[in-house]
């Protein structure tokens, strides 16, 4: 019933940009805190950025100044604008929705940054 579908990943050269999208269905989207996580090859999943249901944003240190999380409640979509990409940004990027004890994950989208 609940679906989070990421899109916008791909192959990009270092210094380039990508905009990831996560379209949600089956939830009252505006009530959920939304986050982007990433999982590089052979590493643990890590938080990239969060935007709350009140539109407060938080970006982890690797993303600060380069990535921007945003949301459009009318479209049930959260975005991650990624600029100045680096090879170390290569990972599967996942969308997460959270409200109280409920957590939902998307299937992920691959981002590969070449040098």
C-alpha positions as CSV (number, residue, x, y, z in Angstrom):
1,X,0.0,0.0,0.0
2,X,2.8,2.4,0.9
3,X,5.2,3.2,-1.8
4,X,8.3,5.5,-2.0
5,X,9.8,5.5,-5.5
6,X,13.1,7.2,-6.0
7,X,14.2,8.5,-9.4
8,X,16.8,10.7,-11.0
9,X,19.9,8.7,-10.3
10,X,22.5,8.0,-13.0
11,X,26.1,8.4,-14.0
12,X,27.6,11.9,-13.8
13,X,31.1,13.3,-13.9
14,X,32.8,14.8,-10.9
15,X,31.6,18.4,-10.4
16,X,28.3,17.7,-12.1
17,X,24.8,17.8,-10.7
18,X,21.8,15.5,-10.2
19,X,18.3,16.0,-8.8
20,X,16.8,13.0,-7.1
21,X,13.1,12.7,-6.6
22,X,11.1,10.5,-4.2
23,X,7.4,10.2,-5.0
24,X,5.3,8.9,-2.1
25,X,1.9,7.2,-2.1
26,X,-0.3,5.5,0.5
27,X,0.6,8.0,3.3
28,X,-0.5,11.4,4.5
29,X,2.7,12.8,3.0
30,X,2.5,16.3,4.7
31,X,2.6,14.7,8.1
32,X,5.9,12.8,7.6
33,X,9.4,13.7,8.1
34,X,11.4,12.8,5.0
35,X,15.0,11.9,4.7
36,X,17.6,10.9,2.1
37,X,20.1,8.2,3.0
38,X,22.8,6.7,1.0
39,X,24.7,3.4,1.0
40,X,28.1,3.4,-0.7
41,X,29.4,0.0,-1.9
42,X,30.4,-2.2,1.0
43,X,29.5,0.5,3.5
44,X,26.7,1.1,5.9
45,X,23.7,3.2,5.1
46,X,24.2,6.8,6.3
47,X,21.9,9.9,6.6
48,X,22.4,12.6,4.0
49,X,19.6,15.1,4.8
50,X,16.2,15.4,6.5
51,X,13.3,17.7,6.0
52,X,10.6,17.7,8.7
53,X,6.9,18.0,8.3
54,X,7.4,21.6,9.2
55,X,10.0,22.1,6.4
56,X,12.9,22.4,8.8
57,X,16.0,21.0,7.1
58,X,19.1,19.2,8.3
59,X,22.1,18.3,6.1
60,X,25.0,16.1,7.3
61,X,28.5,17.4,7.0
62,X,29.4,15.8,3.6
63,X,26.3,17.3,2.1
64,X,26.5,20.8,3.5
65,X,27.0,23.5,0.8
66,X,26.5,21.0,-2.0
67,X,23.2,19.2,-1.4
68,X,19.8,20.7,-0.7
69,X,16.7,18.7,0.4
70,X,13.3,20.1,-0.3
71,X,9.7,18.9,-0.5
72,X,6.5,19.7,-2.4
73,X,3.6,18.5,-0.4
74,X,1.2,19.2,-3.2
75,X,3.1,16.6,-5.3
76,X,3.8,14.2,-2.4
77,X,7.5,14.4,-3.4
78,X,10.8,15.1,-1.7
79,X,13.9,16.1,-3.7
80,X,17.6,16.1,-3.2
81,X,19.5,18.6,-5.4
82,X,23.1,17.5,-5.6
83,X,25.7,19.8,-6.9
84,X,29.5,19.6,-7.1
85,X,29.4,15.9,-7.0
86,X,32.4,13.9,-6.0
87,X,33.3,10.3,-6.6
88,X,32.8,9.6,-2.9
89,X,29.2,10.5,-3.4
90,X,28.7,7.3,-5.4
91,X,26.1,5.2,-3.6
92,X,22.5,3.9,-3.7
93,X,20.4,6.7,-2.5
94,X,17.3,5.9,-0.4
95,X,14.2,7.9,0.5
96,X,12.7,7.4,4.0
97,X,9.4,8.6,5.5
98,X,9.0,8.6,9.2
99,X,6.1,9.5,11.6
100,X,6.0,8.4,15.2
101,X,6.7,4.7,15.1
102,X,6.1,4.3,11.4
103,X,9.0,4.2,9.0
104,X,9.0,3.4,5.3
105,X,11.8,3.1,2.8
106,X,12.1,3.4,-1.0
107,X,13.9,0.9,-3.2
108,X,16.8,3.2,-3.9
109,X,18.3,4.8,-6.9
110,X,22.0,4.4,-8.0
111,X,24.2,7.5,-8.2
112,X,27.6,7.0,-9.8
113,X,30.1,9.8,-9.9
114,X,33.1,9.3,-12.2
115,X,36.5,11.1,-11.9
